Amino acid sequence: MTSFNWMERFGGTHDERVNEIRCRARIQYKAKGLLAKLNVGSVMQVLDEKLNGRSLSQFIEDPLEPEPPHHPDDPSHTLMTHMPAEGELLVEAIGDILAQCVIDQYPAKP
């Protein structure tokens, strides 16, 4: 499964929402890493169109509980389900489609 963050789970300005995602991350971002902004509805529409309805992927909320002392809760954590197995050609196609749906990018580290 591929994970995402649902920005609307946080209040505040756009920049404050991005910062909340950074602060609650469970992964270590690389120095030059990027966060990509996608629109879920657009992604699903493009997946259906380009894969001729073969994609069963859906986005489901998967909030993370706190893991003291380093990780606060993350109500924005979301999973993309029904992904093909790694190594299948369809995985590469979905990755390319997701890349085409990027609206904006932000540095993963402020």
N, CA, C and O atoms as a printed pandas DataFrame, in Angstrom:
     atom_number atom_name residue_name chain_id  residue_number  x_coord  y_coord  z_coord
0              1         N          MET        A               1    0.834   -1.186    0.000
1              2        CA          MET        A               1    0.000    0.000    0.000
2              3         C          MET        A               1    0.880    1.252    0.000
3              4         O          MET        A               1    2.003    1.252    0.503
4              5         N          THR        A               2    0.345    2.275   -0.562
5              6        CA          THR        A               2    1.021    3.565   -0.608
6              7         C          THR        A               2    0.324    4.492    0.370
7              8         O          THR        A               2   -0.904    4.503    0.452
8              9         N          SER        A               3    1.109    5.277    1.119
9             10        CA          SER        A               3    0.467    6.171    2.090
10            11         C          SER        A               3    0.562    7.624    1.665
11            12         O          SER        A               3    1.483    8.042    0.963
12            13         N          PHE        A               4   -0.427    8.371    2.118
13            14        CA          PHE        A               4   -0.545    9.793    1.819
14            15         C          PHE        A               4   -0.983   10.510    3.087
15            16         O          PHE        A               4   -1.239    9.879    4.112
16            17         N          ASN        A               5   -1.065   11.819    3.007
17            18        CA          ASN        A               5   -1.611   12.607    4.111
18            19         C          ASN        A               5   -2.739   13.471    3.582
19            20         O          ASN        A               5   -2.607   14.104    2.535
20            21         N          TRP        A               6   -3.839   13.495    4.300
21            22        CA          TRP        A               6   -5.017   14.257    3.934
22            23         C          TRP        A               6   -4.894   15.622    4.589
23            24         O          TRP        A               6   -5.167   15.765    5.781
24            25         N          MET        A               7   -4.486   16.628    3.820
25            26        CA          MET        A               7   -4.184   17.963    4.350
26            27         C          MET        A               7   -5.350   18.585    5.106
27            28         O          MET        A               7   -5.152   19.306    6.083
28            29         N          GLU        A               8   -6.562   18.304    4.651
29            30        CA          GLU        A               8   -7.743   18.934    5.247
30            31         C          GLU        A               8   -8.020   18.467    6.677
31            32         O          GLU        A               8   -8.904   19.010    7.340
32            33         N          ARG        A               9   -7.292   17.488    7.149
33            34        CA          ARG        A               9   -7.452   17.041    8.528
34            35         C          ARG        A               9   -6.857   18.043    9.523
35            36         O          ARG        A               9   -7.054   17.921   10.732
36            37         N          PHE        A              10   -6.132   19.026    9.005
37            38        CA          PHE        A              10   -5.533   20.055    9.848
38            39         C          PHE        A              10   -6.142   21.408    9.531
39            40         O          PHE        A              10   -6.518   21.676    8.390
40            41         N          GLY        A              11   -6.238   22.254   10.539
41            42        CA          GLY        A              11   -6.711   23.615   10.342
42            43         C          GLY        A              11   -5.546   24.526    9.977
43            44         O          GLY        A              11   -4.409   24.079    9.818
44            45         N          GLY        A              12   -5.852   25.795    9.849
45            46        CA          GLY        A              12   -4.810   26.776    9.576
46            47         C          GLY        A              12   -4.615   27.042    8.103
47            48         O          GLY        A              12   -5.389   26.603    7.253
48            49         N          THR        A              13   -3.556   27.775    7.832
49            50        CA          THR        A              13   -3.220   28.132    6.452
50            51         C          THR        A              13   -2.658   26.920    5.726
51            52         O          THR        A              13   -2.377   25.884    6.330
52            53         N          HIS        A              14   -2.505   27.069    4.445
53            54        CA          HIS        A              14   -1.923   25.995    3.629
54            55         C          HIS        A              14   -0.531   25.635    4.149
55            56         O          HIS        A              14   -0.217   24.458    4.322
56            57         N          ASP        A              15    0.300   26.647    4.397
57            58        CA          ASP        A              15    1.659   26.401    4.888
58            59         C          ASP        A              15    1.644   25.722    6.251
59            60         O          ASP        A              15    2.487   24.868    6.525
60            61         N          GLU        A              16    0.696   26.092    7.108
61            62        CA          GLU        A              16    0.593   25.453    8.423
62            63         C          GLU        A              16    0.200   23.982    8.288
63            64         O          GLU        A              16    0.677   23.143    9.053
64            65         N          ARG        A              17   -0.650   23.670    7.340
65            66        CA          ARG        A              17   -1.047   22.275    7.106
66            67         C          ARG        A              17    0.142   21.441    6.634
67            68         O          ARG        A              17    0.358   20.325    7.107
68            69         N          VAL        A              18    0.906   21.994    5.699
69            70        CA          VAL        A              18    2.098   21.286    5.209
70            71         C          VAL        A              18    3.065   21.053    6.367
71            72         O          VAL        A              18    3.654   19.978    6.477
72            73         N          ASN        A              19    3.228   22.041    7.219
73            74        CA          ASN        A              19    4.135   21.896    8.355
74            75         C          ASN        A              19    3.644   20.828    9.334
75            76         O          ASN        A              19    4.454   20.094    9.900
76            77         N          GLU        A              20    2.319   20.731    9.542
77            78        CA          GLU        A              20    1.770   19.681   10.405
78            79         C          GLU        A              20    2.137   18.298    9.857
79            80         O          GLU        A              20    2.503   17.400   10.616
80            81         N          ILE        A              21    2.037   18.139    8.557
81            82        CA          ILE        A              21    2.386   16.859    7.929
82            83         C          ILE        A              21    3.861   16.556    8.163
83            84         O          ILE        A              21    4.212   15.431    8.520
84            85         N          ARG        A              22    4.721   17.538    7.969
85            86        CA          ARG        A              22    6.155   17.342    8.214
86            87         C          ARG        A              22    6.421   16.914    9.661
87            88         O          ARG        A              22    7.189   15.987    9.917
88            89         N          CYS        A              23    5.773   17.607   10.595
89            90        CA          CYS        A              23    6.020   17.368   12.021
90            91         C          CYS        A              23    5.537   16.000   12.489
91            92         O          CYS        A              23    6.070   15.457   13.457
92            93         N          ARG        A              24    4.544   15.440   11.823
93            94        CA          ARG        A              24    3.958   14.173   12.268
94            95         C          ARG        A              24    4.469   12.973   11.483
95            96         O          ARG        A              24    4.021   11.848   11.707
96            97         N          ALA        A              25    5.398   13.202   10.569
97            98        CA          ALA        A              25    5.899   12.136    9.701
98            99         C          ALA        A              25    6.541   11.018   10.503
99           100         O          ALA        A              25    7.222   11.268   11.498
100          101         N          ARG        A              26    6.326    9.791   10.071
101          102        CA          ARG        A              26    6.938    8.620   10.703
102          103         C          ARG        A              26    8.156    8.152    9.915
103          104         O          ARG        A              26    8.859    7.229   10.326
104          105         N          ILE        A              27    8.393    8.795    8.790
105          106        CA          ILE        A              27    9.560    8.446    7.985
106          107         C          ILE        A              27   10.567    9.579    8.068
107          108         O          ILE        A              27   10.215   10.715    8.387
108          109         N          GLN        A              28   11.817    9.262    7.781
109          110        CA          GLN        A              28   12.876   10.262    7.778
110          111         C          GLN        A              28   13.008   10.805    6.358
111          112         O          GLN        A              28   13.398   10.080    5.443
112          113         N          TYR        A              29   12.683   12.073    6.183
113          114        CA          TYR        A              29   12.811   12.682    4.864
114          115         C          TYR        A              29   14.265   12.963    4.549
115          116         O          TYR        A              29   15.048   13.308    5.434
116          117         N          LYS        A              30   14.623   12.813    3.280
117          118        CA          LYS        A              30   15.974   13.145    2.833
118          119         C          LYS        A              30   16.101   14.659    2.730
119          120         O          LYS        A              30   15.103   15.371    2.613
120          121         N          ALA        A              31   17.316   15.132    2.774
121          122        CA          ALA        A              31   17.575   16.576    2.766
122          123         C          ALA        A              31   16.940   17.267    1.565
123          124         O          ALA        A              31   16.453   18.390    1.693
124          125         N          LYS        A              32   16.936   16.632    0.422
125          126        CA          LYS        A              32   16.368   17.241   -0.782
126          127         C          LYS        A              32   15.023   16.618   -1.157
127          128         O          LYS        A              32   14.556   16.780   -2.285
128          129         N          GLY        A              33   14.399   15.906   -0.214
129          130        CA          GLY        A              33   13.116   15.266   -0.460
130          131         C          GLY        A              33   12.006   16.281   -0.684
131          132         O          GLY        A              33   12.097   17.432   -0.256
132          133         N          LEU        A              34   10.965   15.837   -1.357
133          134        CA          LEU        A              34    9.819   16.699   -1.655
134          135         C          LEU        A              34    8.526   16.052   -1.198
135          136         O          LEU        A              34    8.390   14.829   -1.203
136          137         N          LEU        A              35    7.586   16.883   -0.806
137          138        CA          LEU        A              35    6.213   16.459   -0.575
138          139         C          LEU        A              35    5.413   16.898   -1.795
139          140         O          LEU        A              35    5.547   18.035   -2.248
140          141         N          ALA        A              36    4.594   16.017   -2.324
141          142        CA          ALA        A              36    3.804   16.337   -3.513
142          143         C          ALA        A              36    2.340   16.487   -3.123
143          144         O          ALA        A              36    1.816   15.710   -2.325
144          145         N          LYS        A              37    1.691   17.483   -3.687
145          146        CA          LYS        A              37    0.267   17.708   -3.446
146          147         C          LYS        A              37   -0.520   17.123   -4.612
147          148         O          LYS        A              37   -0.233   17.403   -5.776
148          149         N          LEU        A              38   -1.531   16.297   -4.276
149          150        CA          LEU        A              38   -2.402   15.675   -5.272
150          151         C          LEU        A              38   -3.848   15.954   -4.901
151          152         O          LEU        A              38   -4.154   16.229   -3.741
152          153         N          ASN        A              39   -4.735   15.884   -5.880
153          154        CA          ASN        A              39   -6.170   15.936   -5.630
154          155         C          ASN        A              39   -6.696   14.518   -5.802
155          156         O          ASN        A              39   -6.621   13.958   -6.896
156          157         N          VAL        A              40   -7.229   13.932   -4.729
157          158        CA          VAL        A              40   -7.662   12.537   -4.748
158          159         C          VAL        A              40   -8.683   12.274   -5.848
159          160         O          VAL        A              40   -8.566   11.283   -6.568
160          161         N          GLY        A              41   -9.676   13.138   -5.988
161          162        CA          GLY        A              41  -10.695   12.944   -7.019
162          163         C          GLY        A              41  -10.091   12.901   -8.410
163          164         O          GLY        A              41  -10.466   12.064   -9.230
164          165         N          SER        A              42   -9.164   13.795   -8.675
165          166        CA          SER        A              42   -8.501   13.818   -9.983
166          167         C          SER        A              42   -7.676   12.562  -10.210
167          168         O          SER        A              42   -7.682   11.998  -11.304
168          169         N          VAL        A              43   -6.966   12.125   -9.177
169          170        CA          VAL        A              43   -6.151   10.915   -9.300
170          171         C          VAL        A              43   -7.033    9.721   -9.643
171          172         O          VAL        A              43   -6.710    8.947  -10.544
172          173         N          MET        A              44   -8.140    9.570   -8.932
173          174        CA          MET        A              44   -9.022    8.428   -9.184
174          175         C          MET        A              44   -9.608    8.482  -10.594
175          176         O          MET        A              44   -9.721    7.453  -11.260
176          177         N          GLN        A              45   -9.978    9.670  -11.046
177          178        CA          GLN        A              45  -10.536    9.812  -12.392
178          179         C          GLN        A              45   -9.489    9.447  -13.444
179          180         O          GLN        A              45   -9.790    8.718  -14.389
180          181         N          VAL        A              46   -8.280    9.941  -13.289
181          182        CA          VAL        A              46   -7.215    9.658  -14.254
182          183         C          VAL        A              46   -6.860    8.171  -14.233
183          184         O          VAL        A              46   -6.652    7.574  -15.289
184          185         N          LEU        A              47   -6.787    7.566  -13.046
185          186        CA          LEU        A              47   -6.501    6.130  -12.963
186          187         C          LEU        A              47   -7.556    5.329  -13.716
187          188         O          LEU        A              47   -7.222    4.420  -14.475
188          189         N          ASP        A              48   -8.819    5.660  -13.510
189          190        CA          ASP        A              48   -9.892    4.944  -14.200
190          191         C          ASP        A              48   -9.802    5.109  -15.717
191          192         O          ASP        A              48   -9.979    4.151  -16.469
192          193         N          GLU        A              49   -9.524    6.342  -16.154
193          194        CA          GLU        A              49   -9.438    6.608  -17.591
194          195         C          GLU        A              49   -8.248    5.899  -18.228
195          196         O          GLU        A              49   -8.395    5.227  -19.249
196          197         N          LYS        A              50   -7.075    6.047  -17.629
197          198        CA          LYS        A              50   -5.851    5.517  -18.244
198          199         C          LYS        A              50   -5.727    4.012  -18.110
199          200         O          LYS        A              50   -5.060    3.369  -18.922
200          201         N          LEU        A              51   -6.364    3.440  -17.090
201          202        CA          LEU        A              51   -6.266    1.996  -16.886
202          203         C          LEU        A              51   -7.544    1.280  -17.299
203          204         O          LEU        A              51   -7.751    0.118  -16.951
204          205         N          ASN        A              52   -8.398    1.975  -18.039
205          206        CA          ASN        A              52   -9.645    1.393  -18.552
206          207         C          ASN        A              52  -10.449    0.694  -17.463
207          208         O          ASN        A              52  -10.952   -0.413  -17.660
208          209         N          GLY        A              53  -10.561    1.346  -16.325
209          210        CA          GLY        A              53  -11.351    0.801  -15.232
210          211         C          GLY        A              53  -10.702   -0.356  -14.492
211          212         O          GLY        A              53  -11.342   -0.966  -13.635
212          213         N          ARG        A              54   -9.436   -0.679  -14.800
213          214        CA          ARG        A              54   -8.757   -1.824  -14.174
214          215         C          ARG        A              54   -8.305   -1.510  -12.752
215          216         O          ARG        A              54   -8.042   -2.427  -11.973
216          217         N          SER        A              55   -8.214   -0.243  -12.407
217          218        CA          SER        A              55   -7.732    0.122  -11.084
218          219         C          SER        A              55   -8.854    0.021  -10.064
219          220         O          SER        A              55   -9.924    0.604  -10.240
220          221         N          LEU        A              56   -8.603   -0.715   -9.008
221          222        CA          LEU        A              56   -9.561   -0.821   -7.916
222          223         C          LEU        A              56   -9.093    0.006   -6.730
223          224         O          LEU        A              56   -9.651   -0.084   -5.637
224          225         N          SER        A              57   -8.071    0.806   -6.954
225          226        CA          SER        A              57   -7.486    1.585   -5.873
226          227         C          SER        A              57   -8.502    2.534   -5.275
227          228         O          SER        A              57   -9.370    3.069   -5.965
228          229         N          GLN        A              58   -8.373    2.728   -3.982
229          230        CA          GLN        A              58   -9.183    3.710   -3.292
230          231         C          GLN        A              58   -8.359    4.269   -2.136
231          232         O          GLN        A              58   -7.408    3.642   -1.670
232          233         N          PHE        A              59   -8.735    5.434   -1.695
233          234        CA          PHE        A              59   -8.049    6.075   -0.591
234          235         C          PHE        A              59   -8.892    5.878    0.668
235          236         O          PHE        A              59  -10.081    6.195    0.682
236          237         N          ILE        A              60   -8.270    5.353    1.719
237          238        CA          ILE        A              60   -8.990    5.165    2.975
238          239         C          ILE        A              60   -8.214    5.841    4.107
239          240         O          ILE        A              60   -6.983    5.823    4.136
240          241         N          GLU        A              61   -8.954    6.429    5.021
241          242        CA          GLU        A              61   -8.323    7.086    6.163
242          243         C          GLU        A              61   -7.710    6.029    7.071
243          244         O          GLU        A              61   -8.309    4.983    7.318
244          245         N          ASP        A              62   -6.505    6.317    7.566
245          246        CA          ASP        A              62   -5.778    5.403    8.433
246          247         C          ASP        A              62   -5.023    6.212    9.488
247          248         O          ASP        A              62   -3.793    6.212    9.500
248          249         N          PRO        A              63   -5.756    6.909   10.383
249          250        CA          PRO        A              63   -5.086    7.747   11.372
250          251         C          PRO        A              63   -4.122    6.936   12.219
251          252         O          PRO        A              63   -4.402    5.793   12.579
252          253         N          LEU        A              64   -2.981    7.541   12.533
253          254        CA          LEU        A              64   -1.959    6.874   13.340
254          255         C          LEU        A              64   -2.009    7.373   14.777
255          256         O          LEU        A              64   -2.124    8.572   15.033
256          257         N          GLU        A              65   -1.922    6.434   15.703
257          258        CA          GLU        A              65   -1.876    6.760   17.126
258          259         C          GLU        A              65   -0.497    7.328   17.470
259          260         O          GLU        A              65    0.468    7.083   16.746
260          261         N          PRO        A              66   -0.396    8.081   18.564
261          262        CA          PRO        A              66    0.920    8.586   18.962
262          263         C          PRO        A              66    1.865    7.445   19.320
263          264         O          PRO        A              66    1.443    6.408   19.832
264          265         N          GLU        A              67    3.137    7.650   19.045
265          266        CA          GLU        A              67    4.195    6.715   19.429
266          267         C          GLU        A              67    5.249    7.507   20.189
267          268         O          GLU        A              67    6.257    7.921   19.616
268          269         N          PRO        A              68    5.011    7.717   21.492
269          270        CA          PRO        A              68    5.957    8.504   22.290
270          271         C          PRO        A              68    7.342    7.858   22.280
271          272         O          PRO        A              68    7.425    6.635   22.173
272          273         N          PRO        A              69    8.400    8.599   22.384
273          274        CA          PRO        A              69    8.424   10.034   22.634
274          275         C          PRO        A              69    8.570   10.877   21.366
275          276         O          PRO        A              69    8.537   12.106   21.439
276          277         N          HIS        A              70    8.731   10.237   20.207
277          278        CA          HIS        A              70    9.087   11.008   19.005
278          279         C          HIS        A              70    7.955   11.279   18.027
279          280         O          HIS        A              70    8.066   12.189   17.206
280          281         N          HIS        A              71    6.876   10.522   18.089
281          282        CA          HIS        A              71    5.839   10.651   17.073
282          283         C          HIS        A              71    4.483   10.998   17.676
283          284         O          HIS        A              71    3.903   10.192   18.404
284          285         N          PRO        A              72    3.971   12.198   17.379
285          286        CA          PRO        A              72    2.604   12.532   17.811
286          287         C          PRO        A              72    1.596   11.769   16.949
287          288         O          PRO        A              72    1.976   11.092   15.994
288          289         N          ASP        A              73    0.337   11.880   17.282
289          290        CA          ASP        A              73   -0.685   11.242   16.451
290          291         C          ASP        A              73   -0.671   11.873   15.066
291          292         O          ASP        A              73   -0.160   12.978   14.883
292          293         N          ASP        A              74   -1.233   11.169   14.099
293          294        CA          ASP        A              74   -1.325   11.703   12.742
294          295         C          ASP        A              74   -2.707   11.400   12.181
295          296         O          ASP        A              74   -2.921   10.355   11.567
296          297         N          PRO        A              75   -3.656   12.332   12.397
297          298        CA          PRO        A              75   -5.013   12.117   11.900
298          299         C          PRO        A              75   -5.120   12.208   10.380
299          300         O          PRO        A              75   -6.160   11.871    9.814
300          301         N          SER        A              76   -4.061   12.658    9.717
301          302        CA          SER        A              76   -4.110   12.849    8.266
302          303         C          SER        A              76   -3.647   11.624    7.475
303          304         O          SER        A              76   -3.804   11.593    6.254
304          305         N          HIS        A              77   -3.087   10.624    8.138
305          306        CA          HIS        A              77   -2.528    9.469    7.436
306          307         C          HIS        A              77   -3.617    8.736    6.661
307          308         O          HIS        A              77   -4.676    8.424    7.207
308          309         N          THR        A              78   -3.349    8.464    5.386
309          310        CA          THR        A              78   -4.299    7.843    4.472
310          311         C          THR        A              78   -3.572    6.799    3.631
311          312         O          THR        A              78   -2.398    6.974    3.305
312          313         N          LEU        A              79   -4.253    5.727    3.282
313          314        CA          LEU        A              79   -3.666    4.666    2.466
314          315         C          LEU        A              79   -4.363    4.568    1.110
315          316         O          LEU        A              79   -5.571    4.777    1.000
316          317         N          MET        A              80   -3.587    4.250    0.094
317          318        CA          MET        A              80   -4.137    3.919   -1.219
318          319         C          MET        A              80   -4.110    2.399   -1.298
319          320         O          MET        A              80   -3.042    1.788   -1.301
320          321         N          THR        A              81   -5.284    1.800   -1.361
321          322        CA          THR        A              81   -5.394    0.344   -1.292
322          323         C          THR        A              81   -5.435   -0.298   -2.673
323          324         O          THR        A              81   -5.498    0.383   -3.697
324          325         N          HIS        A              82   -5.399   -1.613   -2.672
325          326        CA          HIS        A              82   -5.518   -2.437   -3.875
326          327         C          HIS        A              82   -4.439   -2.114   -4.912
327          328         O          HIS        A              82   -4.693   -2.120   -6.116
328          329         N          MET        A              83   -3.246   -1.835   -4.422
329          330        CA          MET        A              83   -2.131   -1.593   -5.339
330          331         C          MET        A              83   -1.604   -2.943   -5.829
331          332         O          MET        A              83   -1.595   -3.915   -5.075
332          333         N          PRO        A              84   -1.167   -3.007   -7.088
333          334        CA          PRO        A              84   -0.570   -4.254   -7.578
334          335         C          PRO        A              84    0.730   -4.542   -6.827
335          336         O          PRO        A              84    1.304   -3.654   -6.196
336          337         N          ALA        A              85    1.182   -5.780   -6.902
337          338        CA          ALA        A              85    2.424   -6.176   -6.233
338          339         C          ALA        A              85    3.620   -5.462   -6.870
339          340         O          ALA        A              85    3.638   -5.178   -8.068
340          341         N          GLU        A              86    4.614   -5.186   -6.025
341          342        CA          GLU        A              86    5.830   -4.538   -6.522
342          343         C          GLU        A              86    6.446   -5.395   -7.622
343          344         O          GLU        A              86    6.494   -6.621   -7.519
344          345         N          GLY        A              87    6.910   -4.739   -8.664
345          346        CA          GLY        A              87    7.495   -5.446   -9.785
346          347         C          GLY        A              87    6.538   -5.636  -10.950
347          348         O          GLY        A              87    6.978   -5.883  -12.073
348          349         N          GLU        A              88    5.238   -5.524  -10.707
349          350        CA          GLU        A              88    4.273   -5.642  -11.796
350          351         C          GLU        A              88    4.289   -4.362  -12.629
351          352         O          GLU        A              88    4.515   -3.275  -12.096
352          353         N          LEU        A              89    4.053   -4.487  -13.923
353          354        CA          LEU        A              89    4.068   -3.325  -14.812
354          355         C          LEU        A              89    3.037   -2.281  -14.403
355          356         O          LEU        A              89    3.258   -1.082  -14.573
356          357         N          LEU        A              90    1.921   -2.736  -13.868
357          358        CA          LEU        A              90    0.861   -1.819  -13.478
358          359         C          LEU        A              90    1.319   -0.870  -12.364
359          360         O          LEU        A              90    0.851    0.267  -12.292
360          361         N          VAL        A              91    2.225   -1.324  -11.498
361          362        CA          VAL        A              91    2.755   -0.461  -10.434
362          363         C          VAL        A              91    3.480    0.727  -11.055
363          364         O          VAL        A              91    3.297    1.866  -10.624
364          365         N          GLU        A              92    4.293    0.466  -12.054
365          366        CA          GLU        A              92    5.017    1.539  -12.733
366          367         C          GLU        A              92    4.043    2.498  -13.412
367          368         O          GLU        A              92    4.229    3.714  -13.362
368          369         N          ALA        A              93    3.019    1.961  -14.039
369          370        CA          ALA        A              93    2.017    2.801  -14.702
370          371         C          ALA        A              93    1.309    3.699  -13.694
371          372         O          ALA        A              93    1.104    4.884  -13.958
372          373         N          ILE        A              94    0.935    3.146  -12.541
373          374        CA          ILE        A              94    0.256    3.948  -11.517
374          375         C          ILE        A              94    1.198    5.024  -10.988
375          376         O          ILE        A              94    0.777    6.159  -10.767
376          377         N          GLY        A              95    2.472    4.677  -10.781
377          378        CA          GLY        A              95    3.454    5.675  -10.347
378          379         C          GLY        A              95    3.571    6.819  -11.340
379          380         O          GLY        A              95    3.642    7.982  -10.943
380          381         N          ASP        A              96    3.592    6.495  -12.633
381          382        CA          ASP        A              96    3.656    7.533  -13.668
382          383         C          ASP        A              96    2.404    8.405  -13.651
383          384         O          ASP        A              96    2.486    9.623  -13.812
384          385         N          ILE        A              97    1.246    7.777  -13.455
385          386        CA          ILE        A              97   -0.011    8.524  -13.414
386          387         C          ILE        A              97   -0.024    9.464  -12.207
387          388         O          ILE        A              97   -0.409   10.626  -12.331
388          389         N          LEU        A              98    0.391    8.969  -11.049
389          390        CA          LEU        A              98    0.452    9.821   -9.860
390          391         C          LEU        A              98    1.377   11.004  -10.099
391          392         O          LEU        A              98    1.056   12.125   -9.704
392          393         N          ALA        A              99    2.512   10.775  -10.735
393          394        CA          ALA        A              99    3.458   11.860  -11.013
394          395         C          ALA        A              99    2.828   12.927  -11.905
395          396         O          ALA        A              99    3.109   14.115  -11.745
396          397         N          GLN        A             100    1.984   12.511  -12.837
397          398        CA          GLN        A             100    1.325   13.459  -13.733
398          399         C          GLN        A             100    0.240   14.266  -13.030
399          400         O          GLN        A             100   -0.168   15.320  -13.520
400          401         N          CYS        A             101   -0.229   13.775  -11.882
401          402        CA          CYS        A             101   -1.315   14.429  -11.149
402          403         C          CYS        A             101   -0.813   15.400  -10.075
403          404         O          CYS        A             101   -1.617   15.989   -9.352
404          405         N          VAL        A             102    0.491   15.568   -9.967
405          406        CA          VAL        A             102    1.034   16.456   -8.935
406          407         C          VAL        A             102    0.620   17.894   -9.224
407          408         O          VAL        A             102    0.850   18.414  -10.316
408          409         N          ILE        A             103    0.000   18.533   -8.218
409          410        CA          ILE        A             103   -0.444   19.922   -8.330
410          411         C          ILE        A             103    0.661   20.875   -7.912
411          412         O          ILE        A             103    0.863   21.925   -8.523
412          413         N          ASP        A             104    1.376   20.489   -6.856
413          414        CA          ASP        A             104    2.416   21.356   -6.288
414          415         C          ASP        A             104    3.400   20.497   -5.527
415          416         O          ASP        A             104    3.107   19.344   -5.212
416          417         N          GLN        A             105    4.569   21.048   -5.226
417          418        CA          GLN        A             105    5.593   20.352   -4.455
418          419         C          GLN        A             105    6.126   21.277   -3.378
419          420         O          GLN        A             105    6.166   22.496   -3.545
420          421         N          TYR        A             106    6.540   20.668   -2.257
421          422        CA          TYR        A             106    7.080   21.416   -1.133
422          423         C          TYR        A             106    8.307   20.698   -0.613
423          424         O          TYR        A             106    8.365   19.470   -0.668
424          425         N          PRO        A             107    9.289   21.428   -0.112
425          426        CA          PRO        A             107   10.429   20.730    0.509
426          427         C          PRO        A             107    9.938   19.883    1.680
427          428         O          PRO        A             107    9.122   20.335    2.483
428          429         N          ALA        A             108   10.438   18.655    1.769
429          430        CA          ALA        A             108   10.034   17.766    2.855
430          431         C          ALA        A             108   10.574   18.248    4.193
431          432         O          ALA        A             108    9.991   17.973    5.242
432          433         N          LYS        A             109   11.674   18.959    4.153
433          434        CA          LYS        A             109   12.237   19.574    5.373
434          435         C          LYS        A             109   12.144   21.081    5.217
435          436         O          LYS        A             109   12.518   21.626    4.179
436          437         N          PRO        A             110   11.638   21.766    6.262
437          438        CA          PRO        A             110   11.472   23.230    6.146
438          439         C          PRO        A             110   12.798   23.955    6.013
439          440         O          PRO        A             110   12.824   25.181    5.908
